[in-house]
């Protein structure tokens, strides 16, 4: 693990403290779990994963001429 330092608002600190006491966990453990959940929620951040996730999102759009758009990009 890597040690780091963060600043919390008063409300955030109180919330983490309450949750730690209620669950019997350390504050650092509560914060790590929250960060893990957030990272799962937003998904991978690398470009290849984003490209794969976006694949096919416009396939049903009839108002777009995707072939013409692709042809335009192919010339570069």
C-alpha positions in Angstrom: 0.0 0.0 0.0 1.0 3.6 -0.6 0.5 6.1 2.2 -1.3 9.2 1.1 -2.8 12.3 2.7 -6.2 13.8 1.9 -8.3 16.7 3.1 -11.9 16.1 4.0 -14.6 18.6 4.7 -16.0 18.6 8.2 -19.2 16.7 6.9 -17.1 14.1 5.1 -14.9 13.6 8.2 -17.9 13.1 10.4 -19.5 10.7 7.9 -16.4 8.6 7.7 -16.0 8.6 11.5 -19.6 7.6 12.0 -19.4 4.8 9.4 -16.1 3.5 10.8 -17.6 3.3 14.3 -20.8 1.7 13.1 -19.0 -1.0 11.1 -16.0 -1.5 13.4 -13.6 -0.6 10.7 -10.8 1.9 10.6 -11.4 5.2 8.9 -8.7 4.4 6.3 -10.5 1.2 5.5 -13.8 3.0 5.0 -12.1 5.5 2.7 -10.3 2.8 0.6 -13.6 0.9 0.2 -15.3 4.1 -1.0 -12.6 4.8 -3.5 -12.8 1.2 -4.7 -16.5 1.5 -5.2 -16.1 4.8 -7.1 -13.5 3.3 -9.4 -15.7 0.3 -10.2 -18.6 2.7 -10.9 -16.7 4.9 -13.4 -15.1 2.0 -15.0 -11.7 1.7 -16.8 -10.0 5.0 -17.7 -7.6 3.8 -20.3 -8.4 4.9 -23.9 -8.7 1.4 -25.4 -11.3 0.4 -22.8 -13.2 3.6 -23.6 -13.1 2.9 -27.3 -14.3 -0.6 -26.8 -17.1 0.6 -24.6 -18.2 3.1 -27.2 -18.2 0.6 -30.1 -21.5 0.6 -31.9 -23.2 3.3 -30.0 -24.3 5.1 -33.2 -25.1 2.0 -35.3 -28.9 2.6 -35.1 -28.7 6.3 -35.9 -30.4 6.7 -39.3 -29.9 10.5 -39.6 -26.1 10.1 -39.8 -24.3 9.0 -42.9 -21.6 7.0 -41.0 -20.0 5.7 -44.3 -19.4 9.3 -45.4 -18.0 10.3 -42.0 -15.7 7.3 -42.0 -14.6 8.1 -45.5 -13.8 11.6 -44.4 -11.5 10.3 -41.7 -9.8 7.7 -43.9 -8.2 10.5 -45.9 -6.0 11.6 -43.0 
